[in-house]
Amino acid sequence: MLKKQLLKNININELNKIIIEKENKINTLEKKLSRFPFELNEREKLMSVIFISFDQNLYYSIICKNSDRFDIIENKLYDVYSEYSETKNFLQ
């Protein structure tokens, strides 16, 4: 009977160690993920869209996902450079 109890205790201790190890790994991964402003789903990629004015007074890069709508990205540009929202722009 004592032998069974010892084996049971060992198994519980091993399980506890595994659980603690897994919790630590989860915490580490959550910390790493929290540093990034994007959550990438399957088939999504990060990319940079660069806006350059014809007179080259504006050179601005926006990091986005390949699945983001372009009008949303364009509005981010206008949030920073509001003077360009009042002009007629050609985006290529």
N, C-alpha and C positions, 0 to 999 in steps of 0.2 A: 504494500500500500504506500509506503514511504517513497519508494522508487517512482511510482506513478505520479505522486504529488510533486516530486522533484522535477520530473520531466515536464509536467504541466507548468510549473513555475519558470523553467528554462524557456519554454515555448512562449509564455506570456512576456518574459523579458526580451526575447528576440523580436517579438511582434512590436513591443513598445519602442525598441531601438529603430526598427524599420519605419514605424509611424513618425517618430521624431525626425528621422532623416528625410522622409518624404515631405513633411511639413516645412523643414528648412529649405529644401529645394524649391518648393512652391513659393515660399516667401521671397527667395532670391530672384526667381523668375518674375514675380509680380513687381518687384522693385525695378528690375531692368525694363519691363514693359511700361512702367509708369513714366519713364524718362522720355518717351516718344509721344509726340502729339497726334500720331496716327495709329489707327488700328487697321492692319492690312488683312483683308480677307483673302481667301483662295483666289488666285489668278490676278490679284491686284499688285501693282508695282508703284514705287515712288518714282517721281520724275520732277524735273525742274522746267518750268515754263519761263522763258526769258522775254521780257518786253524791252524793246529798244525803239526810241523815237527816231524819226528821219533825221532830225538835227543832232541826234545822239546826246541830247541833254538828259535823257532818261535812259537808264539802264537798270532794270529791276528784275530780279528772279523770284519766283514763287514756287515753293515746293508743294506738290500736290500728288494725288493718286491718279493713275491712268483712267480711273472710272469717274473722276470729278467732272461735272458739267463745266463747259468753258465759260459760260456767262457768270458763274459763281467765281471762277478764278479771275475773270476780268473785273468783277466788282471788288475783289480784294486789292487789285491794282488801284482802282479809283478811291478806295478807302485811304490809301497812303498818298496818292497823287490826285487829289480831288480836282485840280485844274484841268486834267485831261478828260474828266467826265463831261465837261462843257464843250468839248471840241468834237469834230467829226474825225473818227479814227478808222484807220485801215489796219486790220489785224490779220496777219498771215501766219 
